[in-house]
């Protein structure tokens, strides 16, 4: 999803992604602070989805350190191997190959 067309909605979504309350985000987006219409924007599907997208991007942080990802893939590979089935072994192989590729 790209930035919202309405610049105030985008500013509201960014403020919400940073943890601002809906009322504070409404004021930060340039709307009158005394207005009670913040709930309309706070419940818009596109604005909520954009705030979630921004928050996910910030949670990842753009870090180039993939060691936590590789560690989790190794954990999942060992768990899949313990299933003792063809599907488990195929999944384990896939996790190991992907972990090696990332490394």
GUGU-917199 format. One line per 10 residues: number of its first residue (from 1); their letters; for each residue x, y, z of C-alpha. Coordinates in pm, 1 decimal, always signed. Layout:
NUM	a	X Y Z  ...
***
This chain:
1	xxxxxxxxxx	+0.0 +0.0 +0.0  +132.2 +340.6 -90.0  +77.0 +663.2 +96.8  -281.4 +774.8 +129.6  -397.2 +1039.2 -118.3  -543.2 +1260.6 +153.1  -240.0 +1413.7 +326.3  -424.5 +1457.1 +655.3  -529.9 +1093.9 +657.0  -168.2 +995.9 +590.6
11	xxxxxxxxxx	-49.4 +1218.1 +875.6  -314.4 +1064.8 +1101.9  -200.8 +712.0 +1009.4  +164.1 +799.7 +1073.8  +81.6 +946.3 +1413.8  -122.4 +637.1 +1505.3  +165.1 +412.7 +1394.5  +391.5 +603.3 +1633.3  +152.1 +527.7 +1918.2  -50.0 +847.5 +1941.8
21	xxxxxxxxxx	-407.2 +823.5 +2064.1  -673.6 +882.8 +1798.7  -748.2 +1230.0 +1937.9  -379.6 +1326.2 +1947.0  -327.3 +1188.5 +1595.8  -626.9 +1390.0 +1476.1  -473.1 +1710.1 +1610.9  -127.6 +1616.1 +1477.1  -278.1 +1572.8 +1130.9  -386.5 +1935.7 +1132.3
31	xxxxxxxxxx	-748.8 +1899.4 +1229.6  -895.6 +2125.5 +1498.4  -806.8 +1979.6 +1838.6  -1150.9 +2063.0 +1977.8  -1328.9 +1865.9 +1706.3  -1508.0 +1544.4 +1796.5  -1486.9 +1391.4 +1449.2  -1164.2 +1200.6 +1512.8  -1353.4 +870.5 +1535.1  -1458.4 +888.1 +1170.1
41	xxxxxxxxxx	-1097.2 +884.1 +1053.9  -983.1 +643.8 +1324.4  -1224.1 +378.7 +1193.2  -1163.2 +420.9 +819.7  -1039.5 +91.7 +676.3  -776.0 +251.5 +455.0  -635.6 +463.7 +738.2  -623.8 +169.7 +981.5  -451.6 -49.3 +719.5  -198.2 +224.2 +640.7
51	xxxxxxxxxx	-117.5 +274.1 +1011.9  -65.1 -101.5 +1050.1  +160.4 -105.5 +744.3  +370.0 +181.7 +878.9  +394.3 +14.2 +1220.3  +508.0 -314.1 +1061.4  +773.8 -129.0 +864.9  +898.6 +39.8 +1179.1  +896.9 -287.0 +1374.0  +1124.0 -439.2 +1111.6
61	xxxxxxxxxx	+1331.9 -125.2 +1123.5  +1508.1 -199.5 +799.0  +1773.4 -379.5 +996.1  +2021.5 -576.3 +793.6  +2083.3 -809.5 +1088.4  +1907.8 -1127.5 +984.1  +2035.5 -1344.0 +1268.4  +1699.8 -1343.7 +1455.2  +1525.7 -1451.9 +1135.2  +1781.7 -1724.1 +1068.6
71	xxxxxxxxxx	+1758.9 -1845.8 +1428.8  +1379.3 -1869.3 +1402.0  +1406.1 -2059.6 +1073.1  +1647.7 -2304.7 +1233.1  +1406.5 -2353.0 +1524.5  +1121.2 -2419.4 +1282.3  +1337.0 -2662.8 +1081.3  +1413.1 -2867.7 +1393.3  +1045.8 -2862.6 +1495.3  +939.4 -2977.2 +1147.9
81	xxxxxxxxxx	+1198.5 -3255.1 +1153.4  +1055.5 -3387.6 +1481.2  +722.3 -3448.2 +1304.7  +878.7 -3762.8 +1156.2  +683.8 -3739.3 +832.3  +763.5 -3669.8 +470.5  +592.8 -3331.1 +490.9  +789.0 -3243.9 +804.2  +1118.3 -3338.3 +642.5  +1032.4 -3138.8 +328.9
91	xxxxxxxxxx	+947.8 -2836.6 +544.1  +1268.8 -2877.4 +744.7  +1471.0 -2891.2 +423.8  +1299.9 -2575.6 +297.2  +1372.8 -2388.8 +620.1  +1737.1 -2498.5 +618.4  +1785.5 -2399.4 +254.6  +1627.7 -2057.6 +314.7  +1834.1 -2001.3 +630.8  +2151.8 -2085.4 +438.0
101	xxx	+2050.0 -1849.9 +157.3  +1995.1 -1563.6 +403.9  +2325.0 -1628.0 +575.2
***
